Amino acid sequence: MRKFNSLFAILVIIGLVTFTSCKKKTESTEDPQTENPDGTVTPPDINANTEVRGFDLLDKICGIWNGPITSSTSLGNFSEAPMDFRPISGSQISVMNELDPDNSVFMSFFIAYTGNRYEVVFRNGGTFAGMIRTSYMKLDSLSETASQSYYRFVDFIKGDRRTITEVTFKGDSLRIKAYTNKTNTLPSAVVHMDYRAKKQYSEAHIASKNMFGFPKKEMVKNLANAFDGFEESVFYATYQDPYPRSEQPYLGTANLSYTVAQNVTLSPSAKVTLMVSTEPLISATGPITANFKTRSRYIILSQPTSSHALDQFHPGTYYYYALVDNNSNGIIDSGDLVSTANTSFTIGDKETISKSTQINFQVP
């Protein structure tokens, strides 16, 4: 019996030593962050095996989406809004949309280190009535199942009291629902915008996806200390922005303009839509309605403005049209004034191009 007890004790000791050694070995596979003397944080290395919360969202949101927007802002509701999400690096994807020269939005999802973890974060920036605004949101919660994926982003400092963006995927559907407390005038965030879209086109982003090997587990920004000293992660000045528009990668600028042919009369109150697609929209016999799913971007101009610089433009080849959409249905049909040429252009990274088209035809 004494020999058995001695043997048992030896085995227990060996087991504890082995367990302790294994535990230490497991912990050492994840390098901790480095806290520097100045209070900043240096993230641990990131590689293909690193856990990145929300990583699957990056691939899910690729493509051209379209659907209605319900808005509580002064801009009102929209029957449709094309959004062309494309990779702009190995671990970042973005979309840029303008309604008119004073109202625009640049949305981007990218991998950041937020302190103690890597995760996908949401940057929502643009202009509202000409005023610049940029907000950053961290991933507050997520749920990923076989039938649905849900991601909730909130303000880095004030959390869901300030801003919330919910992103939900279900089949070929995308819903982006945003909440705000209206610049801290309300005790809690209320619905600001609700976008319900269907995936229209899945080829426009393929070139950049292949070029970058997207999505990769790479850090775009270290945001661990980016909002220290601020009351919220919402900014109204470019100099405060930790990741300003000027630093966004793999984007260009398209200076688009239009003229009017002598045989066409434009009402002084007519609003002209400058529309860009990834496939031609007009043939010798009329509009190619099947290709309207490839519309990538548009802006509406009031006369006498006849040009606009569209920045944050995804590199690629496009077809450009000017349209007076008299019944505001977003397509070319009877009574509309349109440029009939499939005016094409190709834009590269950090490239600025200029292209003009002529409104020359009224659809019978």
C-alpha positions in Angstrom: 0.0 0.0 0.0 2.8 2.4 0.9 4.5 1.7 -2.5 1.2 2.4 -4.3 0.8 5.7 -2.4 4.3 6.7 -3.2 3.8 5.8 -6.9 0.5 7.8 -7.0 2.2 10.8 -5.5 5.0 10.7 -8.1 2.4 10.4 -10.9 0.5 13.4 -9.5 3.6 15.5 -9.3 4.6 14.5 -12.9 1.1 15.4 -14.1 1.1 18.8 -12.4 4.5 19.6 -13.9 3.3 18.4 -17.3 0.1 20.4 -17.1 1.9 23.5 -15.9 4.5 23.2 -18.8 1.7 22.7 -21.3 -0.2 25.6 -20.0 2.8 28.0 -20.2 3.5 26.8 -23.7 -0.1 27.4 -24.8 -0.1 31.0 -23.3 3.2 31.9 -25.0 1.7 31.3 -28.5 -0.2 34.6 -28.2 2.1 37.6 -27.8 0.6 40.2 -25.4 0.4 43.8 -26.3 3.2 46.1 -25.2 2.3 49.0 -23.0 4.8 51.8 -23.7 6.1 54.4 -21.2 4.1 57.2 -22.8 0.8 55.3 -22.2 0.4 54.1 -25.8 -0.1 50.4 -26.8 1.8 48.4 -29.3 -0.3 45.6 -30.7 0.9 42.0 -30.8 1.7 40.6 -34.2 -1.2 39.5 -36.4 -1.2 36.5 -38.8 -3.5 34.1 -40.4 -4.2 32.3 -37.1 -5.0 35.4 -35.1 -8.6 35.7 -34.0 -10.3 38.7 -35.6 -13.8 39.4 -34.3 -16.2 40.0 -37.2 -13.7 38.9 -39.9 -16.4 37.2 -42.0 -18.2 40.4 -42.5 -15.5 41.7 -44.9 -16.2 39.0 -47.5 -20.0 39.0 -47.0 -20.4 42.7 -47.8 -18.5 42.5 -51.2 -20.6 43.4 -54.2 -23.1 46.0 -55.6 -26.2 46.2 -53.4 -29.4 48.2 -54.1 -32.5 48.9 -52.1 -34.6 51.6 -50.4 -33.5 53.9 -47.6 -35.8 55.1 -44.9 -34.4 58.2 -43.2 -35.4 60.4 -40.3 -33.2 63.2 -41.6 -34.2 66.3 -43.6 -33.1 64.4 -46.8 -36.1 62.1 -46.6 -36.5 58.6 -48.0 -35.1 57.1 -51.2 -36.6 54.4 -53.3 -33.2 53.0 -54.1 -29.5 53.5 -53.4 -26.8 51.5 -55.2 -23.8 50.7 -52.9 -20.7 49.3 -54.6 -18.6 47.7 -51.8 -15.0 46.8 -53.0 -11.8 46.0 -51.2 -9.2 48.8 -51.0 -6.6 46.7 -49.3 -6.1 43.2 -48.0 -8.2 43.9 -44.9 -10.4 46.9 -45.8 -13.5 47.4 -47.9 -15.4 50.7 -48.7 -18.1 52.4 -50.6 -18.7 56.1 -51.5 -22.0 57.6 -52.3 -23.2 61.1 -53.0 -26.7 62.4 -53.2 -25.7 65.9 -54.2 -22.6 68.1 -53.8 -23.5 68.9 -50.1 -24.5 65.4 -49.0 -22.3 62.3 -49.2 -21.2 59.2 -47.2 -18.1 57.1 -47.2 -18.5 53.8 -45.3 -15.6 51.5 -44.6 -15.0 48.3 -42.6 -11.4 47.4 -41.7 -9.3 45.4 -39.2 -8.0 47.4 -36.3 -6.4 46.8 -32.9 -8.8 48.3 -30.4 -7.0 47.3 -27.2 -6.7 43.7 -26.1 -8.1 42.4 -29.4 -8.2 42.6 -33.1 -11.6 43.2 -34.7 -13.5 44.7 -37.7 -14.4 48.3 -37.0 -16.8 50.6 -38.9 -15.9 54.1 -40.2 -18.8 56.2 -41.4 -17.8 59.6 -42.8 -19.1 62.2 -45.2 -20.9 65.5 -45.4 -24.4 66.5 -44.3 -25.6 69.8 -45.6 -22.0 70.6 -46.3 -20.8 69.8 -42.8 -18.0 67.2 -42.4 -18.7 64.4 -39.9 -16.8 61.2 -39.3 -17.7 58.5 -36.7 -15.8 55.4 -35.7 -17.6 52.4 -34.1 -16.3 49.2 -32.5 -17.8 45.8 -32.7 -20.1 45.5 -29.7 -21.8 42.2 -30.4 -22.2 39.6 -33.2 -24.1 36.5 -34.1 -23.1 34.2 -37.0 -25.3 31.3 -37.9 -25.9 29.3 -41.1 -28.9 31.4 -42.1 -28.0 34.9 -40.7 -25.1 37.0 -39.6 -25.6 40.0 -37.3 -23.0 42.7 -36.3 -23.6 45.6 -34.0 -21.2 48.6 -33.9 -21.2 51.3 -31.3 -19.3 54.5 -30.4 -15.8 53.7 -28.9 -16.4 55.8 -25.8 -20.1 56.4 -25.3 -21.2 53.1 -26.6 -24.9 52.6 -27.7 -25.9 55.9 -26.0 -24.3 57.8 -28.9 -24.3 55.8 -32.1 -25.2 52.3 -33.2 -25.0 50.6 -36.6 -26.5 47.2 -37.1 -25.4 45.1 -40.1 -27.4 42.0 -40.9 -26.9 39.5 -43.7 -29.6 37.0 -44.6 -29.3 35.1 -47.9 -28.8 37.7 -50.6 -30.1 40.5 -48.4 -28.3 43.2 -46.5 -29.7 45.5 -43.9 -27.8 48.5 -42.4 -29.7 50.2 -39.7 -28.1 53.2 -38.0 -29.1 55.0 -34.8 -27.9 58.3 -33.3 -28.7 60.5 -30.3 -28.7 63.5 -32.7 -25.4 65.1 -31.5 -26.1 64.4 -27.9 -29.5 66.1 -27.8 -31.3 62.9 -26.9 -30.7 60.6 -23.9 -30.4 57.6 -26.1 -29.9 56.8 -29.8 -32.9 56.7 -32.1 -33.3 55.3 -35.6 -31.4 57.5 -38.1 -31.3 55.5 -41.3 -32.6 52.0 -42.4 -31.2 50.5 -45.6 -32.7 47.3 -46.9 -30.9 46.0 -50.0 -30.5 43.0 -52.2 -27.2 42.0 -53.8 -27.4 43.0 -57.5 -24.0 42.2 -58.9 -21.0 40.1 -57.7 -18.3 40.7 -60.3 -17.3 44.4 -60.0 -15.1 43.7 -56.9 -13.4 40.6 -58.2 -10.3 42.3 -59.6 -9.4 44.1 -56.4 -10.3 41.1 -54.3 -7.8 39.0 -56.3 -5.2 41.6 -56.4 -5.1 42.0 -52.6 -5.9 38.4 -51.7 -8.9 39.9 -49.8 -9.8 39.3 -47.0 -6.5 38.9 -45.1 -5.8 39.2 -41.4 -3.7 42.4 -41.5 -4.0 45.4 -39.3 -5.1 48.6 -41.0 -5.0 50.9 -38.0 -4.0 50.7 -34.3 -6.9 52.4 -32.6 -6.0 51.3 -29.0 -5.3 54.9 -28.0 -6.8 56.8 -30.9 -9.7 58.2 -28.9 -7.9 59.0 -25.7 -8.9 62.4 -24.4 -12.1 62.6 -26.5 -15.6 62.4 -25.2 -16.8 60.4 -28.2 -15.5 58.8 -31.4 -17.3 61.3 -33.6 -15.4 64.1 -35.3 -16.3 67.3 -37.2 -12.8 68.4 -38.0 -10.4 66.7 -40.4 -7.3 67.3 -38.3 -8.8 65.2 -35.5 -9.7 62.2 -37.7 -7.3 59.3 -36.9 -7.8 57.8 -40.4 -8.8 60.7 -42.7 -10.0 60.4 -46.3 -6.6 61.5 -47.6 -5.1 58.3 -46.1 -7.6 55.8 -47.6 -5.8 53.5 -50.0 -6.5 52.4 -53.5 -8.9 55.1 -54.6 -9.0 57.8 -57.3 -11.0 60.9 -58.4 -13.3 61.2 -61.4 -14.1 64.8 -62.6 -17.4 64.3 -64.4 -19.3 66.9 -66.4 -22.0 67.2 -69.1 -23.1 69.4 -71.9 -26.5 69.7 -73.7 -27.0 69.2 -77.4 -28.7 72.0 -79.4 -31.7 69.8 -80.2 -32.5 69.2 -76.5 -34.2 71.7 -74.2 -33.5 71.5 -70.5 -35.9 73.1 -68.1 -34.2 75.6 -65.7 -35.5 73.5 -62.8 -34.4 70.1 -64.2 -32.0 68.2 -62.1 -29.3 66.2 -63.9 -28.1 62.8 -62.6 -24.5 61.8 -63.4 -24.6 58.0 -63.4 -21.8 55.5 -63.5 -22.1 51.8 -64.1 -19.7 48.9 -64.6 -21.5 47.6 -67.8 -23.0 49.6 -70.7 -26.6 50.7 -70.2 -27.5 51.6 -73.8 -27.6 49.6 -77.1 -28.5 50.6 -80.6 -32.1 49.7 -79.9 -32.5 51.3 -76.5 -31.7 50.9 -72.8 -30.2 47.6 -71.6 -32.4 47.2 -68.5 -30.7 44.0 -67.4 -27.5 46.0 -66.9 -29.0 48.6 -64.5 -28.1 46.2 -61.7 -24.4 47.3 -62.4 -25.0 50.9 -61.5 -22.2 51.8 -59.1 -22.5 55.4 -58.2 -24.5 58.6 -59.0 -24.8 62.3 -58.0 -27.7 64.7 -58.7 -26.8 68.2 -59.8 -29.0 71.3 -59.9 -28.5 73.8 -62.6 -26.3 75.7 -63.4 -23.9 73.3 -61.9 -22.7 70.9 -64.7 -19.7 69.1 -63.2 -18.5 67.5 -60.0 -15.4 65.7 -58.7 -16.3 62.3 -57.3 -13.5 61.2 -55.0 -12.9 58.0 -53.1 -13.5 56.3 -56.5 -12.8 52.6 -56.9 -10.2 51.9 -59.6 -11.7 50.1 -62.6 -13.5 50.6 -65.9 -16.9 52.3 -66.0 -19.6 53.7 -68.3 -20.8 57.2 -67.7 -24.2 58.8 -68.5 -26.0 62.1 -67.8 -29.7 61.7 -67.3 -32.7 63.9 -66.5 -35.0 61.4 -64.8 -38.3 63.2 -65.1 -40.3 60.6 -63.2 -37.6 59.9 -60.6 -37.7 56.1 -61.0 -33.9 55.7 -61.4 -34.0 54.2 -64.9 -34.0 55.5 -68.5 -37.6 55.5 -69.8 -40.2 57.5 -71.7 -39.8 61.3 -71.4 -36.3 61.2 -69.9 -33.4 63.1 -71.4 -30.2 61.1 -71.7 -26.8 60.9 -73.2 -26.9 58.0 -75.6 -23.1 57.4 -75.9 -21.7 54.6 -73.7 -18.9 57.0 -72.6 -16.3 54.9 -70.9 -13.3 55.6 -68.7 -10.7 53.7 -66.7 -9.4 55.1 -63.4 -6.4 53.8 -61.4 -5.1 54.1 -57.9 -4.5 57.8 -56.9 -5.4 58.8 -60.4 -7.5 61.8 -61.4 -9.4 61.6 -64.6 -11.8 64.0 -66.4 -14.7 62.8 -68.6 -17.6 64.6 -70.2 -20.8 63.4 -71.9 -23.6 65.1 -73.8 -27.3 65.0 -73.2 -28.6 64.5 -76.7 -31.8 62.5 -76.7 -35.3 62.5 -75.3 -36.7 59.0 -74.8 -40.1 58.7 -76.8 
